[in-house]
Amino acid sequence: MTHFDDSDAMQAASLSARAMAARPMPYLEGLNPAQMQAVQTLDGPVLMLAGAGTGKTRALTARIAHLLAQGKARPNEILAVTFTNKAAREMRERLGRMMGEAVEGMPWLGTFHAICVKLLRRHAELIARQVPQGGELREIHLKSNFTILDTDDQLRLLKQLIQAAGIDEKRWPPRQLAGIIDHWKNRAWTPDKIPAHEAQAFDGKGVALYREYQDRLLVLNACDFGDLLLHVIDILQANDDVLAQYRRWFRYILVDEYQDTNVAQYLWLRLLAGGHKNICCVGDDDQSIYGWRGAEVGNILRFETDFEGAEVIRLEQNYRSTPHILGAASGVIAGNKGRLGKTLWTEAEEGEKVRLIGHWDGDEEARWIGEEAEAMQRGTRGLDPYSLDDMAILVRAAHQMRAFEDRFLTIGLPYRVIGGPRFYERLEIRDAMAYFRLVVSPEDDLAFERIVNTPKRGLGDKAQQTIQVMARANGVSLLEGARLCVRSKTIGGKGGKALGELVDGLDRWRAEMLDGRDHIRLAEEILDESGYTAFWQNEKTPEAPGRLENLKELVKALEGFENLQGFLEHVALIMDNETQAEEPKITLMTLHAAKGLEFPVVFLPGWEDGLFPSQRSMDESGVKGLEEERRLAYVGITRAEELCTISFAANRRVYGQWQSALPSRFIDELPEAHVEVLTPPGLYGGGFGATGMAAAQQSAMSGGVESNLQDKASKADVYNSPGWRRLQANASRPIRQPTEAKNLTIDASAVSAFGEGDRVFHTKFGYGDVTGIEGDKLEVAFDKAGTKKIVGRFLVPAAQAGEVPF
């Protein structure tokens, strides 16, 4: 056991309390009354409930400066925890500016993981367990020079354990087990503490594998990221003397972004603050948007219960946005029941109302936003020009970016993607494109190298070298080399069989392409028959659903081209059109990635039910999921400083079918006084499309009273920008659709020519029975294709199509 005394801490301090207490306090200048109260209330538990844009970082940093200046604590006696290294660095820099010099000797200002690594290296030997080795149990201790595994190492170790247990890793992949274990560690559950309702995870073998994994890590003298916190919690809970020492050492605790803490982080903080209770947590329950990665909004909601006598100080004066933007955001978030509540206000001028606009489809939405951005560069509606650097497009799902990237690359509008690669640079898109390239050009060796073992076909480095040797020896492409290896059985076994199937598949797909097979259907077939779609369907990771959505977006992108070759040429040309790094660019990012950022101009596209709020989030988490989606909407609106535009599309292509899209329920929660509706007559005025359906639905639910915003969105004509005039001119043209859906207009008020139970025929899906009717959109149970929603004009009576009744 490690023993230490307070003299270590004394020596770490570089500034004496007496010298700092004698200094003036310029860091207090300019603070508003609430911020001043939060800075000067130093003792006891304090919750700084800081709304978006209310200067919480300044208040938090000033509080640290005040603790130092008042001699309440030495620099090394303050524990200040952040979520990111960037936030820690910014806090340290701000503190230096406030104090008039660089602040040294603050070893405990950093992220949860960075601080826990320091603590764990001091006390690693206190982590010990009886581990089976050589047929007997041996006590193994963690050593202070332990290794921190990265994700690849972690997955490799889990794969070994899964194989050793005789489990089919295709059905139960290591990445899925890694996600389960990470979830358990976020909850501070060791293998012995897994609750009964979690015991069936990973086909009932998850707990045993977790225990083996932890034993193996100890033998390897290694930790994963979850262990850094979990081990420290174990040490503090099991060693009263260590806990008491750190409670004395950390006289004041400050926590940023408290609403994002998970259970393990929460327990760690409560243990350390359990003595003096001098803990100040800063956060906003309305911005808790990371539940999918373990964050518990309940941590901040329970603060007053956890720390008796806690003082809650609300920072409500906003320094970022206009009153209209704040009013719109407040109206939406008011729909959440689980919140502490606050009212943001600002001294800024009223500014522009939040703009609400509907579009025909997602492509029209991207075109309009592109033209609007260009118009804003020049100055529009009497406003000063905005730089592209001042503008951001915040999407709910990454796959939405594709339409914007295609549009911007086509018109030469510079853009940047934050939080991930550009659409055509994403892993899954590059893989899929490599398959397409190889079908179009069998000599493309780079494409072959990329996909030959993607997904895994049992063709490791040795097999791939064999293919290369065969190709070089015969002066042919790698694909032809692979064909020769298959014929000569140079590569045998499972890998040889899989290679043969790949070669046959590439031959078949190329023949279909040359025969004039519809390139969209061919692309779907390539991805399905190659096993690539199934590969991501079987990946039980948080990223997998998004990658599948991106693949669907890729196939959708093919609609604008006559063939695969034309599409590949288009992508190659636009991706080669790189812009200069110093050139202003419009920013594309997800709502999750935008938290903590701000932009003068913000576009929020895709506000449709199912997309935003996310249907998956609501299905998996119910009301809790919906409330987190609403918080995400609040975060999106409050990123805007001056102009905020919310948009939705009447039609979206879903799983290859055009469907009408209902406007997001969050749109109906926007207060009318803060919203300007831009939709022109004709777009929804005929009662069709998303708004018509939504209005009918809302009317039915509310006893006949239609949503005023929905009604206005169907009638308004108050906008006159160049981009909008173009949209108005095009409003009467039909939506561009694939062959089976040309001239589609969904009329929710129409009387269908068919009735329930009618027998009908569709050129693609065959015969079926009508099982439901919604205006002109019918739900049909097809004999072979399953149940689908089809617009009535694409159906004919079965008898008319030649079906002979029994």
C-alpha positions in Angstrom: 0.0 0.0 0.0 1.2 3.5 -0.9 1.8 5.9 2.0 2.4 9.6 1.6 2.0 12.8 3.5 0.8 16.3 2.9 4.4 17.7 2.5 4.3 16.5 -1.1 1.3 18.7 -1.7 3.0 21.7 0.1 6.0 21.5 -2.2 3.9 21.5 -5.3 2.5 24.9 -4.7 4.3 27.7 -6.6 2.4 30.7 -5.3 1.9 31.5 -1.6 -1.6 32.1 -0.4 -0.5 35.3 1.4 1.0 36.8 -1.8 -2.1 35.9 -3.8 -4.6 37.2 -1.2 -2.9 40.6 -1.3 -3.5 41.0 -5.1 -6.2 43.1 -6.7 -9.1 41.2 -8.2 -9.5 42.3 -11.9 -11.0 38.9 -12.7 -14.3 40.0 -11.0 -14.7 43.0 -13.4 -17.6 42.7 -15.8 -19.3 39.8 -14.1 -23.1 40.0 -13.9 -24.7 39.5 -10.5 -25.4 35.8 -10.9 -21.9 35.1 -12.1 -20.5 37.2 -9.2 -22.6 35.1 -6.8 -21.3 31.9 -8.3 -17.7 33.1 -8.1 -17.9 34.3 -4.5 -19.9 31.4 -2.9 -16.9 29.4 -2.2 -17.7 27.0 0.6 -20.2 24.1 0.5 -21.9 22.5 -2.5 -22.8 24.8 -5.3 -24.6 24.0 -8.6 -23.9 26.6 -11.2 -26.9 26.0 -13.6 -25.5 27.7 -16.7 -27.7 28.1 -19.7 -26.3 28.2 -23.3 -24.1 31.2 -23.9 -24.3 32.5 -20.3 -20.5 32.7 -19.7 -20.1 29.6 -17.6 -16.5 29.1 -18.6 -15.6 32.6 -17.5 -17.5 32.2 -14.2 -15.8 28.8 -13.5 -12.3 30.1 -14.2 -13.0 33.3 -12.1 -14.1 31.0 -9.3 -10.7 29.2 -9.4 -8.9 32.5 -9.5 -10.9 33.7 -6.5 -10.1 30.6 -4.5 -6.4 31.2 -5.1 -6.5 35.0 -4.5 -8.5 34.6 -1.3 -6.0 32.1 0.0 -8.7 29.4 0.4 -6.5 26.9 -1.4 -3.1 26.4 -2.9 -3.1 25.6 -6.7 -2.4 21.9 -5.9 -5.4 21.7 -3.5 -7.9 22.4 -6.3 -9.3 19.6 -8.3 -10.8 21.0 -11.5 -12.3 18.4 -13.9 -13.2 18.8 -17.6 -14.4 16.5 -20.3 -11.8 17.4 -23.0 -8.2 18.4 -23.1 -9.2 21.4 -25.1 -11.5 22.6 -22.3 -8.7 22.1 -19.7 -6.2 23.9 -21.8 -8.6 26.8 -22.4 -9.3 27.0 -18.6 -5.6 27.1 -17.8 -4.9 29.8 -20.4 -7.9 31.9 -19.1 -6.7 31.5 -15.6 -3.2 32.8 -16.5 -4.7 35.9 -18.1 -7.0 36.5 -15.1 -4.1 36.2 -12.7 -1.8 38.2 -14.8 0.7 35.4 -15.2 1.0 31.8 -16.1 -0.4 29.7 -13.2 1.9 26.9 -12.4 1.5 24.1 -9.9 -2.1 23.1 -10.8 -1.5 19.4 -11.3 -5.1 18.5 -10.8 -6.7 20.5 -13.6 -7.5 18.1 -16.4 -9.9 15.5 -17.8 -11.4 12.6 -15.8 -9.1 10.1 -17.5 -6.0 12.3 -17.2 -6.4 12.8 -13.5 -7.3 9.2 -12.8 -4.2 8.0 -14.6 -2.1 10.0 -12.2 -4.0 8.6 -9.2 -3.9 5.0 -10.5 -0.1 5.1 -11.1 0.4 6.2 -7.5 -1.7 3.3 -6.1 -1.7 0.6 -8.8 -0.5 -2.1 -6.5 -3.8 -1.8 -4.5 -5.6 -3.4 -7.5 -5.1 -7.1 -7.0 -7.1 -10.3 -7.8 -6.8 -14.0 -7.6 -6.2 -15.1 -11.2 -6.2 -18.7 -12.4 -2.7 -19.6 -13.9 -1.2 -23.0 -14.5 -4.1 -24.8 -12.8 -3.9 -22.8 -9.6 -4.9 -19.3 -8.3 -2.3 -16.6 -8.1 -2.7 -13.1 -6.7 -1.7 -10.7 -9.4 -1.2 -7.0 -8.7 -1.3 -4.1 -11.2 2.0 -2.3 -11.5 2.5 1.4 -11.7 4.0 1.1 -15.3 0.8 -0.4 -16.6 -0.1 0.0 -20.3 -3.3 1.7 -21.5 -4.8 -0.4 -24.4 -6.1 1.4 -27.5 -9.3 0.2 -29.2 -7.5 -2.2 -31.6 -5.6 -3.9 -28.8 -8.8 -4.2 -26.8 -10.6 -5.8 -29.7 -7.8 -8.2 -30.4 -7.8 -9.4 -26.8 -11.6 -9.8 -26.8 -11.4 -11.8 -30.1 -8.9 -14.2 -28.5 -11.3 -14.8 -25.5 -14.3 -15.3 -27.8 -12.5 -17.8 -29.9 -11.2 -19.6 -26.8 -14.8 -19.9 -25.6 -15.9 -21.5 -28.9 -18.2 -18.7 -29.7 -19.1 -17.8 -33.3 -17.5 -14.3 -33.6 -19.5 -13.4 -36.7 -22.7 -13.7 -34.8 -21.2 -12.4 -31.6 -18.5 -9.9 -32.7 -15.7 -8.6 -30.4 -16.8 -5.0 -31.0 -20.3 -5.8 -29.6 -18.7 -7.3 -26.4 -16.4 -4.2 -26.1 -19.5 -2.0 -26.2 -21.2 -4.1 -23.5 -18.1 -4.0 -21.2 -17.7 -0.3 -21.7 -21.4 0.2 -20.7 -20.8 -1.8 -17.6 -17.7 0.1 -16.7 -19.5 3.4 -17.2 -22.0 2.2 -14.6 -19.0 1.3 -12.3 -20.0 -2.4 -12.4 -17.1 -4.9 -11.8 -17.8 -8.5 -13.0 -19.0 -9.4 -9.5 -21.6 -6.6 -9.5 -23.4 -7.1 -12.8 -27.1 -6.9 -12.0 -29.4 -9.8 -12.9 -31.2 -8.0 -15.7 -27.8 -7.5 -17.5 -26.7 -11.1 -17.0 -28.0 -12.4 -20.3 -25.9 -10.0 -22.4 -23.8 -11.5 -25.2 -25.8 -14.7 -25.3 -25.6 -15.1 -21.6 -21.8 -15.3 -21.8 -21.0 -11.6 -21.3 -20.3 -11.7 -17.6 -17.9 -14.6 -17.8 -16.0 -13.1 -20.7 -15.9 -9.8 -18.8 -14.3 -11.5 -15.8 -11.8 -13.3 -18.1 -11.0 -10.1 -19.8 -10.3 -8.3 -16.6 -8.1 -11.2 -15.4 -6.2 -11.1 -18.7 -5.6 -7.4 -18.5 -4.1 -7.8 -15.0 -1.8 -10.5 -16.2 -0.7 -8.2 -19.1 -0.3 -5.3 -16.7 -2.7 -3.3 -18.8 -5.9 -1.2 -18.5 -8.5 0.0 -20.9 -9.9 3.5 -20.6 -12.9 2.3 -18.5 -10.5 0.8 -16.0 -8.8 4.2 -15.3 -11.9 5.3 -13.4 -13.2 1.9 -12.3 -9.9 1.0 -10.6 -9.7 4.3 -8.8 -13.2 4.0 -7.5 -12.3 0.5 -6.2 -9.2 1.8 -4.5 -11.1 4.7 -2.8 -14.0 2.4 -1.7 -11.7 -0.3 -0.3 -9.0 1.9 1.4 -10.3 4.5 3.9 -6.8 6.0 4.5 -6.3 6.7 0.8 -9.8 8.2 0.5 -9.3 10.4 3.6 -6.0 11.6 2.3 -7.4 12.8 -1.0 -10.4 14.4 0.7 -7.8 16.5 2.7 -5.7 17.1 -0.4 -8.5 18.2 -2.7 -10.0 21.0 -0.6 -12.1 22.3 -3.4 -13.6 20.4 -6.3 -14.9 22.0 -9.5 -16.6 20.1 -12.4 -17.4 21.3 -15.8 -20.2 19.9 -18.0 -21.7 18.0 -15.0 -24.8 17.0 -17.0 -22.5 14.8 -19.2 -21.1 12.7 -16.3 -21.8 8.9 -16.3 -22.4 6.8 -13.2 -18.7 6.0 -12.6 -17.7 9.7 -12.8 -20.5 10.6 -10.5 -19.5 8.0 -7.9 -15.8 9.1 -8.1 -16.8 12.8 -7.5 -19.1 11.9 -4.6 -16.4 9.9 -2.9 -13.9 12.7 -3.1 -16.4 15.4 -2.0 -17.9 13.3 0.7 -16.0 15.0 3.5 -15.8 18.7 3.1 -18.5 18.9 0.4 -16.8 21.9 -1.2 -17.9 20.9 -4.7 -19.0 23.2 -7.4 -20.6 21.6 -10.4 -21.3 23.6 -13.6 -23.7 22.3 -16.2 -27.0 22.7 -18.0 -29.6 19.9 -17.7 -31.1 21.2 -21.0 -27.9 20.4 -22.8 -27.5 16.8 -21.7 -27.3 15.1 -25.1 -24.9 12.2 -24.6 -27.2 9.5 -23.0 -26.2 7.1 -25.8 -22.6 7.1 -24.5 -23.5 6.7 -20.8 -24.2 10.3 -19.6 -26.9 10.5 -16.9 -28.9 13.7 -16.8 -30.2 12.5 -13.5 -26.8 13.3 -11.9 -27.4 17.0 -12.3 -31.1 16.7 -11.5 -30.3 15.0 -8.2 -27.6 17.5 -7.1 -29.6 19.1 -4.3 -30.6 15.7 -3.0 -27.1 14.3 -3.1 -25.6 17.4 -1.4 -27.9 18.6 1.4 -27.9 22.4 1.6 -26.6 22.9 -1.9 -27.0 26.4 -3.4 -28.3 26.5 -6.9 -27.2 29.6 -8.8 -28.8 30.1 -12.2 -26.8 31.9 -15.0 -29.6 33.1 -17.3 -28.2 36.2 -19.0 -27.2 35.1 -22.5 -24.3 36.8 -24.3 -24.6 34.9 -27.6 -28.1 35.0 -29.2 -30.9 37.3 -30.0 -34.2 37.4 -28.1 -36.0 35.7 -30.9 -33.5 32.8 -31.0 -33.7 32.4 -27.2 -37.5 32.6 -27.3 -37.7 29.8 -29.9 -35.2 27.6 -28.0 -37.0 28.2 -24.7 -40.4 27.3 -26.3 -39.1 24.0 -27.5 -37.3 22.9 -24.3 -40.3 23.8 -22.2 -41.8 20.5 -23.5 -39.4 18.5 -21.3 -40.7 17.4 -17.9 -37.4 16.3 -16.4 -35.6 19.6 -16.0 -34.6 22.1 -13.3 -35.9 25.0 -15.3 -34.5 28.5 -16.1 -35.3 31.4 -18.4 -32.6 32.7 -20.7 -32.7 36.5 -21.5 -30.4 38.9 -23.2 -29.8 42.6 -23.6 -29.1 42.2 -27.3 -31.4 43.8 -29.9 -34.4 41.7 -31.0 -32.9 40.7 -34.4 -34.3 38.4 -37.0 -37.0 35.8 -36.1 -36.2 32.1 -36.5 -37.0 31.2 -40.0 -39.1 28.1 -40.8 -39.2 26.7 -44.4 -40.5 23.6 -46.1 -39.0 22.0 -49.2 -40.2 19.5 -51.8 -37.4 17.0 -50.9 -33.9 16.8 -49.4 -32.1 17.8 -52.6 -34.2 20.9 -52.9 -33.4 21.7 -49.3 -29.7 21.4 -50.1 -30.0 23.6 -53.2 -31.9 26.3 -51.3 -29.4 26.4 -48.4 -26.5 26.6 -50.9 -28.1 29.5 -52.7 -29.0 31.2 -49.4 -25.4 30.9 -48.2 -24.2 32.5 -51.5 -26.8 35.3 -51.2 -25.7 36.0 -47.6 -22.1 36.3 -48.7 -23.3 39.2 -51.0 -25.7 40.6 -48.4 -29.4 40.0 -48.5 -32.6 41.5 -47.0 -30.7 44.6 -45.9 -28.3 42.7 -43.8 -24.5 43.1 -43.8 -22.7 40.3 -45.8 -21.7 37.2 -43.8 -18.5 35.2 -44.5 -18.9 31.5 -45.1 -16.8 31.0 -41.9 -19.8 32.6 -40.0 -22.2 29.9 -41.3 -22.9 26.3 -40.1 -25.3 23.6 -41.1 -26.1 21.3 -38.2 -27.6 17.9 -39.1 -29.2 15.2 -36.9 -27.5 12.3 -38.7 -24.3 12.2 -40.6 -25.9 10.7 -43.7 -27.7 14.0 -44.2 -24.4 15.6 -45.2 -24.2 13.8 -48.5 -26.8 16.0 -50.3 -25.1 19.2 -49.0 -21.6 18.0 -50.0 -22.7 17.0 -53.5 -24.4 20.4 -54.0 -21.5 22.4 -52.6 -18.9 20.5 -54.6 -21.0 21.0 -57.7 -21.4 24.7 -57.4 -17.9 25.2 -56.0 -19.0 26.4 -52.5 -16.1 25.8 -50.1 -17.1 23.8 -47.0 -15.5 21.9 -44.1 -16.8 18.8 -42.2 -16.2 18.9 -38.5 -16.1 15.8 -36.4 -15.5 13.3 -39.2 -14.3 12.9 -42.8 -16.2 14.2 -45.8 -18.9 11.9 -47.1 -16.9 10.4 -50.0 -13.9 10.0 -47.7 -15.7 7.8 -45.1 -14.5 4.3 -44.7 -17.7 2.6 -45.7 -18.1 4.8 -48.8 -14.6 4.2 -49.9 -15.1 0.5 -49.6 -18.4 0.5 -51.5 -16.9 2.8 -54.2 -14.0 0.3 -54.5 -16.5 -2.5 -55.4 -18.1 -0.2 -58.0 -14.7 0.8 -59.4 -13.7 -2.9 -59.8 -17.0 -3.7 -61.6 -16.5 -0.8 -64.0 -12.7 -1.4 -64.4 -11.5 -4.9 -63.5 -7.8 -3.7 -63.9 -8.1 -1.4 -60.9 -5.6 -3.2 -58.6 -5.9 -0.5 -55.8 -9.7 -1.2 -55.6 -9.1 -5.0 -55.5 -6.5 -4.6 -52.7 -9.1 -2.7 -50.7 -12.0 -5.1 -51.0 -10.4 -8.5 -51.4 -10.7 -9.2 -47.6 -13.4 -6.6 -46.8 -15.5 -8.0 -45.3 -13.2 -10.7 -43.9 -12.9 -13.7 -46.2 -10.0 -15.5 -44.5 -7.6 -14.0 -47.0 -4.7 -12.7 -44.8 -1.4 -11.2 -45.9 0.0 -14.5 -47.1 -2.9 -15.2 -49.4 -2.9 -11.7 -50.8 0.9 -12.0 -51.4 0.2 -15.2 -53.3 -2.3 -13.4 -55.5 0.2 -10.6 -56.2 2.9 -13.1 -57.1 0.5 -14.9 -59.5 -0.5 -11.7 -61.1 3.0 -10.5 -61.6 4.2 -13.8 -63.0 1.5 -13.8 -65.6 1.5 -10.0 -66.4 -2.2 -9.6 -65.5 -4.3 -7.6 -63.0 -4.8 -8.7 -59.4 -8.4 -9.8 -60.2 -7.0 -12.1 -63.0 -4.3 -13.2 -60.7 -7.0 -14.2 -58.2 -8.9 -16.1 -60.9 -5.7 -18.1 -61.7 -5.2 -18.8 -58.0 -8.8 -20.2 -57.8 -8.4 -22.3 -60.9 -5.1 -23.7 -59.9 -6.2 -24.1 -56.3 -3.1 -22.3 -55.2 -5.2 -20.8 -52.4 -7.3 -23.5 -50.8 -9.5 -24.0 -47.9 -12.1 -21.5 -46.6 -10.1 -18.5 -48.1 -9.9 -20.1 -51.5 -13.6 -20.8 -51.6 -14.5 -17.2 -50.5 -12.0 -15.9 -53.2 -13.8 -17.9 -55.8 -17.2 -16.5 -54.8 -15.8 -13.0 -55.0 -14.3 -13.5 -58.5 -17.6 -15.1 -59.7 -19.6 -12.2 -58.2 -17.4 -9.5 -59.8 -17.8 -11.3 -63.2 -21.6 -11.5 -62.8 -22.0 -7.9 -61.7 -19.9 -6.7 -64.6 -21.9 -8.8 -67.1 -25.1 -7.3 -65.7 -23.7 -3.8 -66.0 -22.8 -4.5 -69.7 -26.2 -5.9 -70.3 -27.8 -2.6 -69.2 -28.9 -3.6 -65.7 -30.3 -0.7 -63.8 -27.3 0.8 -62.1 -29.1 1.6 -58.8 -30.4 -1.9 -58.4 -27.0 -3.2 -59.5 -25.3 -1.1 -56.7 -27.6 -2.6 -54.1 -27.0 -6.1 -55.4 -23.2 -5.6 -55.3 -23.3 -4.4 -51.7 -25.7 -7.2 -50.6 -24.1 -10.1 -52.5 -20.6 -9.2 -51.5 -21.6 -9.4 -47.9 -20.6 -5.8 -47.2 -24.1 -4.7 -46.1 -24.4 -7.7 -43.9 -21.0 -6.9 -42.4 -22.2 -3.6 -41.0 -25.6 -5.1 -40.0 -23.8 -7.6 -37.8 -21.5 -4.9 -36.3 -23.2 -4.2 -33.0 -21.5 -0.8 -32.4 -22.9 2.7 -32.1 -21.3 3.7 -35.4 -22.8 0.8 -37.5 -26.3 2.2 -38.0 -24.8 5.5 -39.2 -22.6 3.6 -41.7 -25.6 1.7 -43.1 -27.4 5.0 -43.5 -24.4 6.4 -45.4 -24.5 3.4 -47.7 -28.1 4.0 -48.4 -27.3 7.7 -49.2 -24.6 6.5 -51.6 -27.0 4.4 -53.5 -29.5 7.3 -53.5 -26.8 9.5 -55.0 -26.7 7.2 -58.1 -30.2 8.4 -59.1 -28.8 11.5 -60.7 -26.5 9.5 -63.1 -27.1 7.3 -66.1 -24.6 4.6 -65.1 -22.0 3.6 -62.5 -19.1 4.9 -64.7 -20.7 8.4 -64.9 -21.1 8.5 -61.1 -17.5 7.4 -60.4 -16.2 10.1 -62.8 -18.4 12.7 -61.1 -17.1 11.8 -57.7 -13.4 11.7 -58.9 -13.7 15.2 -60.4 -15.5 16.9 -57.6 -13.2 15.4 -55.0 -10.2 16.6 -56.9 -11.6 20.1 -56.7 -9.9 20.9 -53.4 -10.2 24.5 -52.1 -7.4 26.5 -50.5 -7.0 25.9 -46.8 -7.2 29.7 -46.0 -10.4 30.2 -48.0 -13.6 30.8 -46.0 -15.7 27.7 -45.7 -19.3 26.9 -44.6 -19.2 24.4 -41.7 -21.0 21.0 -41.9 -21.4 19.0 -38.7 -23.8 17.0 -36.6 -25.7 18.6 -33.7 -23.8 16.5 -31.2 -20.5 17.7 -32.5 -21.7 21.4 -32.4 -22.2 21.5 -28.6 -20.1 24.3 -27.1 -19.7 26.1 -30.5 -21.5 29.1 -31.8 -22.0 30.7 -35.3 -23.6 34.0 -36.5 -25.7 32.0 -39.0 -27.1 28.5 -38.4 -29.1 26.2 -40.7 -31.0 23.3 -39.1 -32.2 21.0 -41.9 -34.2 17.8 -41.7 -36.6 18.6 -38.9 -39.0 15.7 -39.7 -40.4 13.1 -37.3 -38.4 9.9 -37.5 -35.3 11.8 -38.6 -35.4 14.4 -35.8 -36.5 13.4 -33.3 -34.8 10.1 -34.3 -37.1 7.2 -34.5 -34.5 4.8 -33.2 -33.9 7.0 -30.1 -37.6 7.1 -29.3 -38.0 3.3 -29.9 -35.1 2.4 -27.7 -35.6 4.9 -24.9 -39.2 6.0 -25.0 -39.9 9.3 -23.3 -36.4 9.5 -22.0 -35.1 9.3 -25.6 -37.6 11.9 -26.8 -36.5 14.3 -24.1 -32.9 13.9 -25.1 -33.8 14.6 -28.7 -35.6 17.8 -27.6 -32.5 18.8 -25.7 -30.6 18.3 -28.9 -33.0 20.6 -30.7 -32.4 23.2 -28.0 -28.7 22.9 -28.4 -29.1 23.3 -32.2 -31.1 26.5 -31.9 -28.8 28.1 -29.3 -25.7 27.6 -31.5 -27.0 30.6 -33.5 -26.0 34.1 -32.7 -28.0 36.2 -35.2 -29.8 34.1 -37.8 -31.3 30.6 -37.4 -33.2 28.8 -40.1 -35.1 25.5 -39.5 -36.1 23.5 -42.6 -37.9 20.3 -43.4 -38.8 18.3 -46.5 -42.2 17.1 -47.7 -40.7 14.0 -49.2 -37.7 11.7 -48.3 -36.5 8.6 -50.0 -36.6 5.9 -47.3 -35.3 2.4 -48.1 -35.7 3.1 -51.8 -39.2 4.4 -51.6 -40.4 8.0 -51.7 -42.5 8.7 -48.7 -44.2 11.9 -47.4 -42.4 13.2 -44.3 -44.2 14.7 -41.3 -42.6 17.9 -39.9 -40.9 17.3 -36.6 -43.1 17.6 -33.5 -40.5 20.2 -32.3 -41.7 22.6 -35.1 -45.1 22.7 -33.5 -43.5 23.6 -30.2 -41.8 26.7 -31.6 -43.6 29.9 -30.3 -45.2 31.7 -33.2 -44.1 35.1 -31.9 -40.5 34.1 -32.6 -40.9 32.4 -36.0 -41.2 33.7 -39.5 -42.6 31.2 -42.0 -41.0 31.3 -45.5 -42.9 28.6 -47.3 -44.6 29.9 -50.5 -48.1 29.2 -51.8 -48.4 26.1 -53.8 -45.8 24.1 -52.0 -48.1 22.8 -49.3 -51.2 25.0 -50.0 -53.1 22.2 -51.7 -53.2 20.2 -48.6 -50.6 17.6 -49.8 -47.2 16.7 -48.6 -45.8 16.8 -45.1 -47.6 19.8 -43.7 -51.0 18.8 -45.0 -50.6 15.4 -43.4 -49.2 16.8 -40.2 -52.0 19.4 -39.9 -54.6 16.7 -40.5 -53.0 14.6 -37.8 -52.7 17.5 -35.4 -56.3 18.4 -36.1 -57.5 15.0 -35.3 -55.5 14.9 -32.1 -56.7 18.3 -30.9 -60.3 18.1 -31.7 -60.2 20.0 -35.0 -57.9 22.8 -34.0 -55.0 23.0 -36.5 -51.5 24.1 -35.6 -51.1 27.7 -36.4 -47.5 27.3 -37.5 -48.5 24.3 -39.8 -51.3 26.4 -41.2 -49.0 29.4 -41.8 -46.4 27.1 -43.4 -49.0 26.1 -46.0 -50.0 29.7 -46.9 -47.2 32.2 -46.3 -45.4 34.1 -49.1 -43.1 36.5 -47.3 -39.7 35.8 -48.7 -38.0 37.3 -51.7 -34.3 36.3 -51.8 -32.7 35.2 -55.1 -32.6 31.6 -54.1 -36.2 31.6 -53.0 -37.4 33.2 -56.2 -35.8 30.3 -58.0 -37.6 27.8 -55.8 -40.9 29.6 -56.4 -40.3 29.4 -60.2 -39.7 25.7 -59.8 -42.5 25.0 -57.4 -44.9 23.8 -60.1 -42.5 21.3 -61.6 -42.8 17.6 -60.4 -40.3 16.2 -58.0 -37.4 14.4 -59.7 -38.0 10.7 -59.0 -36.7 7.4 -60.2 -38.8 5.7 -62.9 -41.4 4.2 -60.6 -42.1 7.5 -58.8 -42.2 10.2 -61.5 -44.5 13.2 -61.0 -45.2 12.1 -57.4 -47.5 14.3 -55.4 -48.8 12.8 -52.2 -52.3 14.0 -51.5 -53.4 13.3 -48.0 -56.9 14.7 -48.7 -57.5 12.6 -51.8 -60.2 9.9 -52.0 -58.4 6.7 -53.1 -59.7 4.7 -56.0 -59.1 1.6 -53.9 -60.7 0.3 -50.7 -59.3 -1.9 -47.9 -59.2 -5.5 -49.0 -58.9 -4.7 -52.7 -56.6 -6.8 -54.8 -53.9 -4.7 -56.6 -50.8 -5.0 -58.7 -47.5 -3.1 -58.7 -44.9 -3.4 -61.5 -42.1 -4.0 -59.1 -43.7 -5.7 -56.1 -46.3 -7.8 -57.8 -49.8 -8.6 -56.4 -51.0 -7.7 -53.0 -54.0 -6.7 -50.8 -54.8 -3.2 -49.6 -54.6 -3.2 -45.8 -54.7 0.5 -45.0 -55.5 3.9 -46.6 -54.2 7.4 -45.8 -55.4 9.7 -48.6 -53.8 8.6 -51.8 -51.1 6.6 -49.9 -52.0 3.0 -49.5 -50.5 0.3 -47.3 -50.3 -2.9 -49.3 -49.5 -6.4 -48.1 -47.7 -7.8 -51.2 -47.6 -11.6 -51.7 -43.8 -11.7 -52.1 -42.4 -8.3 -51.1 -44.0 -7.8 -47.7 -46.0 -4.8 -46.5 -45.2 -1.4 -48.2 -46.7 2.0 -48.4 -47.4 3.0 -52.1 -48.9 6.0 -53.7 -52.2 4.9 -55.3 -51.3 6.0 -58.9 -48.6 3.3 -59.0 -51.2 0.5 -58.5 -53.7 -1.0 -60.8 -56.5 -3.5 -60.0 -55.1 -7.0 -60.0 -57.7 -8.2 -62.6 -56.6 -5.4 -64.9 -53.0 -6.7 -64.6 -54.1 -10.2 -65.7 -54.5 -12.0 -62.4 -57.0 -14.8 -62.7 -59.2 -15.1 -59.5 -59.6 -18.5 -58.0 
